[in-house]
């Protein structure tokens, strides 16, 4: 065998060829090639980058889909919820006005009100809802000392928020003076109650709204006139959920 043939034989069995690398003719090596096809194999960093892009795309699509899905709870589920013992349950009588006895279509939002009668108690407001003179109500009333009274079952419509009665739970809050600002005790109970309702209703703090946001009525007054206080309330609720 000639020296030329021996050199060719050595070249074909060289480690470069067996490992999938091809000599670049300058004593170095090119990128890895497939021995079967001779094509350049994908770079590992490129594959990693592509995988990361796919994962990011999946995450974005999932988040968008979750945002489009309806939140909230249906009336059937709400009717089976056990109310915690820190809520005083005093359901008012069905009269077709204050308590209509109609089921919610679905729980979509929680509406915050103020009672508008400075210095009155939760019990006084609940008893008024239950009187022949009343055609209004709310699911809950929170008193000056932080006491919470439930007036309407969770799965029923209250008479509090105009056309949004059909898909909201309403909370009236007592206040000591005409400013409408809640006491510290009332505020803490409002945060606790609203966070609990968000939990059972699969809602977020963005689902907590004011009567004002539905009809333009200045209710709850202080939290309409002081937007920063309203945003702080929603922040506190979000932390408590």
ZIMO-V106108 format. One line per field, one symbol per residue. ss: DSSP state (A for helix, B for strand, O for the rest). psi: psi as a letter, one per 20 degrees, with the letter a starting at -180 (. if undefined). burial: 1 if it has 24 or more other C-alpha atoms within 12 Angstrom, else 0. Layout:
BEGIN
ss: ???
psi: ???
burial: ???
END
This chain:
BEGIN
ss: OOAAAAAAAAAAOOAAAAOOOOBOOOOOBOOOBOOOOOOBOOOAAAAAAAAAAAAAAAAAAAAAAAAAOOOOBOAAAAOOOOOOOOOBBOOOOOOOOOOOOOBOOOBOBBBBBBOOOOOOOAAAAAAAAOOOOOOOOOOBBBOOOOOBBBOOOOOBOOOOOAAAAAABBBBBBOOOOOOOOOOAAAAAAAAAAAAAAAAAAOOOAAABBBAAAAAOOOOOAAAAAOAAAAAAAAAAAAAAO
psi: prhghghgggghjqhgghijqppjjjiaqarpqphhijqpqqqhhgggggggggggggggggggghhhppraqrhgghiipppqijpoomprqpjifgohjqqqhqohrppprqhjnpiqrggghghghjqhiqkrrrhqpprhjjqppphpqhjrprmhkcijhhkqpqpppqqhaihjpqrhgggghggggghghhghjlrrhijorqhhigiiqmppghjghnhhhghhghghghhi.
burial: 0000000000000001100101000000000000000000000000000000000000000000000000111110010000000010011111001111011111111111111111111110111111000001111111111111111111111111100111111111111100111110011111111111111111111111111111000011111100000100110111001
END
